[in-house]
């Protein structure tokens, strides 16, 4: 609908107001109701401003008119003024109100639904709420009724329903449903009772067969498995090898030390000297150092391996068997009772 068409529509609405059976027709009615007279005066001022293209000022006059005379024709002209003033959300709100009136001609409603309404809906966006508390909903900090279709400007909007918050982005002409419905509670996990075969020839109730908890001796037989034996054996071997290396290193170090002491030069006189007779003792000193390193490493490896082997035996075999929990069950006339026992 072009601007000229909108102005014409406003003039037509004015004609309806001023016509036969519409508002403020009789001088007697105006005299008896000064508020109605005031409403008519503001309405006429609004129409005049519309013709002059002063749509925001006309909107103000129509608001004043409607405040004292709630007429459908004022609502329609208010919507037209707001559309021309580039206020599509407000215009759409008043147009929906006009179309919801039972006093407006059905043919006129149909015409507006095919002309003005689609134009405004293409310029705006819509939010529909589900599952929100009616008394605690705000859209962009403004209170709204979630039972209604909420017209908004295109863009990002913030919706608060109690302690829940949603952010929604809308394009022009787009509608979105924002759901605040709480998620259904998850059902609690329930234990499924095992099927119980009925005992033949017995009427005392179902019989339950429960595996017998293992004894301490059986526990020890079970835990002493092949992998654990292999690990323990390997640790013993490592410990033995380490001790063997330590003993061999100790022997080599002792031999090198004897050679140095038996040398005519003597240990003290060769300290820091690498020439002459002392040069012949260099290999002996190196052999002694290597042997001592081997001795220390072998002893550490042997002790560590044997300690770990002993620890594994204590942990896997010597220590008391673990306490096991096995289910047991009894049956009575009221049904099956399942519980745990130590």
C-alpha positions, 0 to 999 in steps of 0.5 A, a space after each residue: 500500500 503506497 503512502 497516498 493509499 494510506 492517507 486515503 484510507 485514513 480519510 475514509 476512516 474519518 468519513 466513517 467516523 463523521 458519517 451517519 451512525 458513527 461517533 460524535 454525530 449528534 450535537 446533543 451527544 457532544 453536549 452530553 459527552 465532552 470527552 467524546 467531543 475532545 476525542 473527535 477534535 484530536 482525531 480531526 487534528 490527526 487526519 490533518 497532520 496525516 495529509 501534511 505528511 507529519 506522521 509522528 505528530 499525527 500518531 500523537 493526536 490519534 493516541 490522544 483521541 483513543 485515550 478519551 474515545 476508544 473507537 476502532 477507526 482511531 485504532 486503524 488510523 493510528 496503525 497507518 500513521 505508525 506505518 508511515 512513521 517507520 514504526 512497523 512493530 507498533 503499527 502491526 500491534 494496532 492493526 492486529 487489534 483492529 482486525 480482532 474487533 467484532 465491530 469491523 466489517 468482514 470485507 474491510 478486514 479481508 482487504 487489510 489482511 491481503 494488503 497492509 498486514 503482509 507488508 508489516 509482517 515482512 518488515 518485522 519478526 515474530 516470537 512465540 513462547 512455549 512452556 513459559 511462566 505467564 507472570 514472569 516473562 520479559 522480552 528485552 526487559 519488557 513484560 509480555 504475555 507468552 500466550 500471544 504472538 510477540 511482534 519484534 524488530 529483526 535482530 537479536 532479542 533476549 527472553 527471560 522466563 523466571 531463572 531461564 534465559 534465551 537469546 534468539 536472532 531473527 531476520 525480517 519476516 521470520 518467526 521462531 518458537 522459543 521453548 521453555 518447557 522443562 525437560 522431563 525427569 529421567 526415570 530412576 534406574 531400577 534393578 531387574 530381578 532375575 527370573 526365578 524358576 518355580 520349584 516342582 511340587 512346592 507351593 511355598 513360593 519361588 526358590 532362588 539359587 544364589 552362587 556360594 561366596 568363595 572361601 579364603 582358600 579358594 580365593 588364594 587359589 584363584 588369585 595365584 594366576 600364571 601372569 602373576 607367577 611370571 611377573 614375580 619370577 621375572 623380578 627374582 631373576 632381575 634381582 639375581 642378575 643384579 647381585 651377580 653383577 655386583 659381586 663380579 664388580 666387587 671382585 674386579 675392583 679388588 683386583 685392580 686395587 691390589 695391582 695399584 698397591 703392589 706397584 713400586 711407585 705407590 698410590 700417593 706418589 702417583 696422585 695427579 701424575 700421568 708420566 713416568 712410571 705412573 703412566 703404567 697405572 692408568 689402566 688399573 685406575 680405570 679398571 677399578 673405577 669401572 668395577 666399582 660402578 658395576 658393583 654399585 649398579 649391580 647391588 642396586 638392581 639386585 636389591 630392587 628386583 628382589 624387593 619388588 618380587 617380595 612385595 608382589 608375593 605379599 600383595 598377591 598371595 600372603 595378604 588376606 583375601 579381599 572381602 567379597 559382596 555376594 547377593 542373597 535372596 529370600 522369598 516370602 508371601 509378599 514377593 522377592 527380597 534381594 539384599 547384599 551380604 558380606 
